């Protein structure tokens, strides 16, 4: 796509509607509904005529699909079109269509993806030149273009999740690397959770890794009764659903570590830990040093804590707390009420 | 993997080994002014980590040939000294840390053998027990077919009485080493795993049976042996496979010939995870129950490591009660729980290994 060749002058023609056909290859917009636009066109008129290529007495529409739909809905017998002079190649049509969309409004992620794919179709080896993309009004460098390209090939449910902003770009790109069924199932979950990027990242990573380790397809994992039950139990509250999902997945992803954490907390509850006194285990039980934290404001409070600390150190569960770490507290709770 | 391109540093192009290596590989060496040209060729590939395994760069080691093992403060290191004779590996293990250790990774072979010999002589002259090995940044035997380097090292070590050389491998390329007069100053060591783990994650390596058969041949020629169960991959039902490998090991190898056996669970820097996922899609290797260790590496949750080590140690001790058994990069808590003692009580891990080398290899005290 040379820059000199791509400079056009346009003529305005009024074409009968039956002479206009859509060239779906160039459709970028994700909006299908033209009702609102039809009502605007009816009241104000068609401000910007769609873009079409002329040939053999007919016109191939390359941009303005919703405008055409609005005119059809209004029963117009004809509509104005902007037609580039000469015979633009498909590559040039692609650039015109993208530029017309991208410079007139902010494209959503799926539209950007469609635009990138449209450019790629007519680029050498399918590789989009970032400068070419920028000239057509697309944002980002090469890494962004590569990342966004597969999004428009996501299953429909996942694309809808992207359009609803229920999944971030990072998540969408990860979904695009997964089998369609898995992407669809995860997209459905994210639409329910309405969570931020960090939670999406955690949920997706845990789900994918559990599925890989256990040899269970993601879709099956998310359709399992124990998983769907916890979604139902959350009662439609996205925060509660997210909390339950995260807990479920973490337990399944790190079963031994999670069990050790729970046993540790149980042991901790047996200890006479009053307010102001806290026991902290080594992170993930990997190191060997526990931390004991005393919080006080006055000397009297500190003296009180000293007494509590003495009682804590003498409590049998305290020794078990220190000793049981290396076994993940597997035996420490046995035989206790 | 087959070497497809051979580069040689222009300044080293006249080294006699260049012709020998190029003839053996059937490749014409392409002279380059600097390593950057090689790195550029590697990085231009869609999979640079894989491409680096098919390109060999012959050059001089302009740094030190002898380095200390990069252990960390929180975990006990064996104090082994690295002979940096080459870098990277032509085999393709999914868990290999070298995939993310070098930037970019490229097969490198150092030609300045005279400098290596001189550095070693300085160490030999210290008259102290020391353990050296070439298996830290590469597999020790991948160049056996094209270079006499190992034979030369074996001869150098055979001419002194205080130090041992450990050649660590996943290959069976020992044919040319068997007849050498090693004087038990060279330990031939094999990485071992459970058979299913090896076939799943150790692409291009010799099978476990073949490794053990090679070890038996080396033992028959008087070579002291070592075995490294490292990395131990903790997966559902894997322990039984490791115990099976231990049984096979002792059914083929006389325990008296073994200098040491190490156990080390899979651990890796977080950056490797993305490399594994990209290069080995669908592998569950990085989906174990990993936590972040005190050295920043991902490690299995401690009780899982302890459980695996303890079971394997029991099996090894049942068959070889006197063998020096150690853990690679673990803390005292794991040592105590898994092996029943901490290295400090026996003078430290380095001293334990030195002692084993003296005892089995007949080093002078």
Interface residues (C-beta under 8 A of the other chain):
Chain A: X209 X210 X212 X213 X215 X253 X254 X255 X256 X257 X260 X283 X284 X285 X286 X287 X288 X325 X326 X327 X328 X330
Chain B: X74 X235 X282 X283 X284 X286 X287 X288 X289 X291 X292 X293 X294 X299 X301 X302 X303 X304 X306 X331 X332 X333 X334 X337
